Amino acid sequence: MGVKDAVARRFLQICGERNITTNELANLSGVTPSTAYSMLDKKRRDISVITVKKFCDGLGITLGEFFSSPEFDDLEQEII
């Protein structure tokens, strides 16, 4: 799994645990719904660190808490 997939999966996991939709995540985070969908959509995965931070802020968690998940421990090397 790549890092973009891991980030999207982690946000979807947290949203599922809290019963939050993608639109609600966007509203909590102060981003447009299209930004949230473009980040979580498998075909686009338009991910930026700033948006990750905004989502974490909206969810009331730190970046450290977000990335402290087994999904990030065994990621494959990203080769471009």
Backbone as a printed PyTorch tensor [residue, N CA C, xyz], in Angstrom:
tensor([[[  0.8480,  -1.1790,   0.0000],
         [  0.0000,   0.0000,   0.0000],
         [  0.8880,   1.2340,   0.0000]],

        [[  0.4890,   2.2390,  -0.7560],
         [  1.2260,   3.4940,  -0.8030],
         [  0.7710,   4.4460,   0.2920]],

        [[  1.5600,   5.4870,   0.4860],
         [  1.2680,   6.4390,   1.5640],
         [ -0.0550,   7.1650,   1.3350]],

        [[ -0.3810,   7.5050,   0.1000],
         [ -1.6530,   8.1950,  -0.1510],
         [ -2.8390,   7.3130,   0.2010]],

        [[ -2.7370,   6.0240,  -0.1360],
         [ -3.8110,   5.1000,   0.2170],
         [ -3.9200,   4.9510,   1.7320]],

        [[ -2.7900,   4.9010,   2.4130],
         [ -2.7920,   4.7670,   3.8760],
         [ -3.4270,   5.9870,   4.5340]],

        [[ -3.1170,   7.1830,   4.0270],
         [ -3.6990,   8.4140,   4.5790],
         [ -5.2170,   8.4070,   4.3850]],

        [[ -5.6570,   8.0980,   3.1790],
         [ -7.0930,   8.0730,   2.9090],
         [ -7.7750,   7.0160,   3.7670]],

        [[ -7.1880,   5.8390,   3.8590],
         [ -7.7700,   4.7600,   4.6550],
         [ -7.8850,   5.1620,   6.1270]],

        [[ -6.8580,   5.8440,   6.6290],
         [ -6.8650,   6.2660,   8.0430],
         [ -7.9810,   7.2770,   8.3020]],

        [[ -8.1520,   8.2590,   7.4060],
         [ -9.2360,   9.2220,   7.5960],
         [-10.5970,   8.5380,   7.5040]],

        [[-10.7460,   7.6260,   6.5610],
         [-12.0090,   6.9060,   6.4370],
         [-12.2730,   6.0600,   7.6840]],

        [[-11.2350,   5.4830,   8.2580],
         [-11.3670,   4.7030,   9.4880],
         [-11.8650,   5.5830,  10.6350]],

        [[-11.2130,   6.7360,  10.8080],
         [-11.5960,   7.6510,  11.8950],
         [-13.0270,   8.1510,  11.6920]],

        [[-13.3550,   8.5140,  10.4620],
         [-14.7150,   8.9820,  10.1810],
         [-15.7340,   7.8870,  10.4640]],

        [[-15.4100,   6.6600,  10.0950],
         [-16.3060,   5.5400,  10.3680],
         [-16.5190,   5.3260,  11.8550]],

        [[-15.4410,   5.4270,  12.6240],
         [-15.5320,   5.2620,  14.0820],
         [-16.4090,   6.3350,  14.7120]],

        [[-16.3970,   7.5210,  14.1230],
         [-17.1450,   8.6570,  14.6870],
         [-18.4650,   8.9130,  13.9620]],

        [[-18.7960,   8.0660,  13.0060],
         [-20.0130,   8.2380,  12.2000],
         [-20.0630,   9.6110,  11.5350]],

        [[-18.9450,   9.9960,  10.9260],
         [-18.8260,  11.2820,  10.2410],
         [-18.7510,  11.0200,   8.7400]],

        [[-19.5540,  11.7360,   7.9780],
         [-19.4980,  11.6210,   6.5250],
         [-18.3530,  12.4860,   5.9810]],

        [[-18.0590,  12.2930,   4.7130],
         [-17.0170,  13.1050,   4.0720],
         [-17.3970,  14.5780,   4.0850]],

        [[-18.6630,  14.8830,   3.8570],
         [-19.1160,  16.2790,   3.9120],
         [-18.9410,  16.8570,   5.3100]],

        [[-19.2560,  16.0850,   6.3310],
         [-19.0900,  16.5610,   7.7060],
         [-17.6140,  16.7840,   8.0260]],

        [[-16.7550,  15.8890,   7.5450],
         [-15.3160,  16.0690,   7.7440],
         [-14.8590,  17.3720,   7.1050]],

        [[-15.3190,  17.6450,   5.9120],
         [-14.9700,  18.8880,   5.2310],
         [-15.4270,  20.0960,   6.0420]],

        [[-16.6720,  20.0720,   6.5130],
         [-17.2040,  21.1910,   7.2880],
         [-16.4370,  21.3960,   8.5880]],

        [[-16.1290,  20.3060,   9.2840],
         [-15.3670,  20.4040,  10.5360],
         [-13.9690,  20.9700,  10.3060]],

        [[-13.4330,  20.6990,   9.1160],
         [-12.0440,  21.0410,   8.8140],
         [-11.8790,  22.3770,   8.0960]],

        [[-12.9890,  22.9730,   7.6890],
         [-12.9080,  24.2540,   6.9950],
         [-12.4070,  24.1390,   5.5630]],

        [[-12.6560,  22.9970,   4.9430],
         [-12.2980,  22.8240,   3.5310],
         [-13.5730,  22.5370,   2.7530]],

        [[-13.4960,  22.6760,   1.4550],
         [-14.6690,  22.4000,   0.6320],
         [-14.8860,  20.8900,   0.5380]],

        [[-16.1250,  20.4810,   0.3660],
         [-16.3810,  19.0520,   0.1730],
         [-15.6020,  18.4720,  -1.0100]],

        [[-15.4270,  19.2530,  -2.0690],
         [-14.6810,  18.7430,  -3.2250],
         [-13.2300,  18.4430,  -2.8600]],

        [[-12.6470,  19.2320,  -1.9560],
         [-11.2860,  18.9640,  -1.4850],
         [-11.2460,  17.6410,  -0.7310]],

        [[-12.2240,  17.4290,   0.1360],
         [-12.2770,  16.1790,   0.9010],
         [-12.4640,  14.9800,  -0.0220]],

        [[-13.3850,  15.0990,  -0.9700],
         [-13.6290,  13.9840,  -1.8830],
         [-12.4180,  13.7090,  -2.7770]],

        [[-11.7300,  14.7580,  -3.2150],
         [-10.5700,  14.5300,  -4.0830],
         [ -9.4370,  13.8510,  -3.3260]],

        [[ -9.3870,  14.0500,  -2.0260],
         [ -8.3550,  13.4160,  -1.2130],
         [ -8.6960,  11.9560,  -0.9300]],

        [[ -9.9450,  11.6610,  -0.7670],
         [-10.3530,  10.3130,  -0.3830],
         [-10.7170,   9.4260,  -1.5700]],

        [[-10.8920,  10.0040,  -2.7450],
         [-11.2580,   9.2520,  -3.9470],
         [-10.0650,   8.4420,  -4.4400]],

        [[-10.2510,   7.1410,  -4.6010],
         [ -9.1620,   6.2530,  -5.0290],
         [ -8.5310,   6.6810,  -6.3470]],

        [[ -9.3220,   7.2210,  -7.2400],
         [ -8.8010,   7.5830,  -8.5610],
         [ -7.9910,   8.8700,  -8.5360]],

        [[ -8.2490,   9.7490,  -7.5800],
         [ -7.5600,  11.0420,  -7.5680],
         [ -6.4970,  11.1310,  -6.4850]],

        [[ -6.8470,  10.8610,  -5.2410],
         [ -5.9050,  10.9010,  -4.1170],
         [ -5.0330,  12.1590,  -4.1340]],

        [[ -5.7000,  13.3090,  -4.2740],
         [ -5.0030,  14.5940,  -4.2620],
         [ -4.7630,  14.9890,  -2.8100]],

        [[ -3.6110,  14.5830,  -2.2680],
         [ -3.3260,  14.7510,  -0.8430],
         [ -2.2210,  15.7800,  -0.6290]],

        [[ -2.4840,  16.7070,   0.2940],
         [ -1.4520,  17.6650,   0.6790],
         [ -1.3130,  17.6290,   2.1960]],

        [[ -0.1380,  17.9720,   2.6640],
         [  0.1200,  17.9740,   4.1040],
         [ -0.7730,  19.0020,   4.7930]],

        [[ -0.9970,  20.1200,   4.1550],
         [ -1.8410,  21.1590,   4.7510],
         [ -3.2710,  20.6490,   4.9450]],

        [[ -3.7930,  19.9230,   3.9630],
         [ -5.1400,  19.3820,   4.0990],
         [ -5.1840,  18.3050,   5.1740]],

        [[ -4.1560,  17.4770,   5.2580],
         [ -4.0950,  16.4780,   6.3260],
         [ -4.1540,  17.1750,   7.6840]],

        [[ -3.4020,  18.2440,   7.8390],
         [ -3.3950,  19.0110,   9.0910],
         [ -4.7780,  19.5940,   9.3820]],

        [[ -5.4280,  20.1440,   8.3660],
         [ -6.7690,  20.7100,   8.5490],
         [ -7.7560,  19.6390,   8.9750]],

        [[ -7.6790,  18.4620,   8.3600],
         [ -8.5660,  17.3600,   8.7420],
         [ -8.3030,  16.9460,  10.1830]],

        [[ -7.0400,  16.8520,  10.5580],
         [ -6.7090,  16.4910,  11.9380],
         [ -7.2530,  17.5240,  12.9150]],

        [[ -7.0770,  18.7990,  12.5850],
         [ -7.6180,  19.8620,  13.4360],
         [ -9.1340,  19.7340,  13.5700]],

        [[ -9.8000,  19.4890,  12.4480],
         [-11.2540,  19.3380,  12.4640],
         [-11.7130,  18.1550,  13.3000]],

        [[-10.9000,  17.1110,  13.3330],
         [-11.2290,  15.9170,  14.1110],
         [-10.7650,  16.0100,  15.5580]],

        [[ -9.9990,  17.0660,  15.8550],
         [ -9.5040,  17.2560,  17.2170],
         [ -8.3830,  16.3000,  17.5860]],

        [[ -7.5640,  15.9390,  16.5980],
         [ -6.4190,  15.0640,  16.8650],
         [ -5.1530,  15.7240,  16.3230]],

        [[ -4.0200,  15.2930,  16.8470],
         [ -2.7460,  15.8220,  16.3670],
         [ -2.2730,  15.0020,  15.1760]],

        [[ -1.3080,  15.5560,  14.4550],
         [ -0.7000,  14.7970,  13.3690],
         [ -0.0500,  13.5210,  13.9080]],

        [[  0.5600,  13.6240,  15.0860],
         [  1.1770,  12.4560,  15.7070],
         [  0.1680,  11.3570,  15.9880]],

        [[ -1.0000,  11.7470,  16.5010],
         [ -2.0510,  10.7630,  16.7560],
         [ -2.5340,  10.1380,  15.4530]],

        [[ -2.6530,  10.9630,  14.4260],
         [ -3.1210,  10.4610,  13.1310],
         [ -2.1560,   9.4240,  12.5700]],

        [[ -0.8680,   9.7650,  12.5750],
         [  0.1260,   8.8830,  11.9630],
         [  0.5600,   7.7380,  12.8800]],

        [[  0.1270,   7.7500,  14.1360],
         [  0.4530,   6.6700,  15.0700],
         [ -0.5480,   5.5370,  14.8620]],

        [[ -0.3880,   4.8640,  13.7490],
         [ -1.2910,   3.7940,  13.3620],
         [ -0.4860,   2.7340,  12.6230]],

        [[ -0.8010,   1.4670,  12.8220],
         [ -0.0480,   0.4000,  12.1620],
         [  0.0000,   0.5320,  10.6330]],

        [[ -0.9840,   1.1980,  10.0550],
         [ -1.0150,   1.3540,   8.5930],
         [  0.2170,   2.0760,   8.0640]],

        [[  0.8360,   2.8950,   8.8910],
         [  1.9920,   3.6700,   8.4360],
         [  3.3200,   3.0110,   8.7680]],

        [[  3.2820,   1.9120,   9.5070],
         [  4.5150,   1.2790,   9.9430],
         [  5.2280,   0.4660,   8.8620]],

        [[  4.4870,  -0.1330,   7.9690],
         [  5.0790,  -1.0280,   6.9870],
         [  4.8100,  -0.6020,   5.5440]],

        [[  4.8040,   0.6850,   5.2860],
         [  4.5580,   1.1590,   3.9330],
         [  5.7120,   0.8000,   3.0140]],

        [[  5.3720,   0.5380,   1.7810],
         [  6.3940,   0.2650,   0.7790],
         [  7.0870,   1.5480,   0.3840]],

        [[  8.2870,   1.4170,  -0.1210],
         [  9.0210,   2.5910,  -0.6030],
         [  8.2950,   3.1750,  -1.8070]],

        [[  8.1600,   4.4860,  -1.8150],
         [  7.5100,   5.1750,  -2.9240],
         [  8.5400,   5.3870,  -4.0350]],

        [[  8.2790,   4.8190,  -5.1860],
         [  9.1870,   4.9760,  -6.3230],
         [  8.4310,   5.7070,  -7.4120]],

        [[  9.0130,   6.7730,  -7.8770],
         [  8.3430,   7.5900,  -8.8960],
         [  8.9150,   7.2820, -10.2550]]])
